[in-house]
Amino acid sequence: MVDAEECEFQRLWGPWEALAPTQAAALFDTYVRPWWISGGWAIEAFTGIARPHKDVDVTIFRRDVAALREYFRGRYDLWAAGSGTLRPLDDRRPRPPSWSAQIWMREHALAPWLLDVQLNPGGPRRWVFKRDHSVSMPIEEATWVAADGIRYLRPELVLAHKVRLRRPADDSDLAGVLPRLDPSALGWLRAYVAREDPSHPWSHVLRVSRRAQPGST
């Protein structure tokens, strides 16, 4: 059942096609620049726990937008998205403006949106946290490759993006991820939340959390 907020979104901007990561990967099959999946699908890939999804978030480096446009040229339309605004990315205006941190993609004006491509400020092989550019690491450390062969953003980094949102769905994601985090990832997330917002409800949850060890009760 589509809620009122989603109905209003679709009235203004149009519907989304609910792709799975494997379908997104098929679209990027021969794209040679770095890309990975973030957001809710990255959480599900890590936990193995099914959760609702409105879309699939593919992330690329912002510096690779020109390569992305060339890769999909003649097949899909790309739009710069952000701040409640959509603007075509075309040969007249090929670069996303400063207010846009993502690109929406669809086949044509009457087709549903297929991908929400997030633009990471790092590169060429270094992931940079968009909310705090002082936080960065090699892309190989920021991501992992699941059994499906797809590269995903590490769960503690996905959760860090959610700290400011405070939504029930994010609390559910935290609950699913915590028992499965290794001590290093748990410590990183604990330190990040404490620095970002010491009064955040997650601060207490992370302080008392202990990773379940095999055979523990």
Buried (B, 14 or more C-beta within 10 A) or exposed (E): EEEEEEEEBBEEBBBBBEBEBEEBBEBBEEBEBBBBBBBBBBBBBBBEEEEEBEBBBBBBBBBBBEBBBEBBEEEBBBBBBBEEEBBEBEEEEEEBEEEBBBBBBBBEEEEBBBBBBBBBBBBEEBBBBBEEEEBBBEBEEBBBEBEEEBBBBBBBBBBBBBBEEEEEEBBBBBEBBBEBBEEEBBEBBBEBBBEBBEEBEBBEBBEEBEEEEEEEE
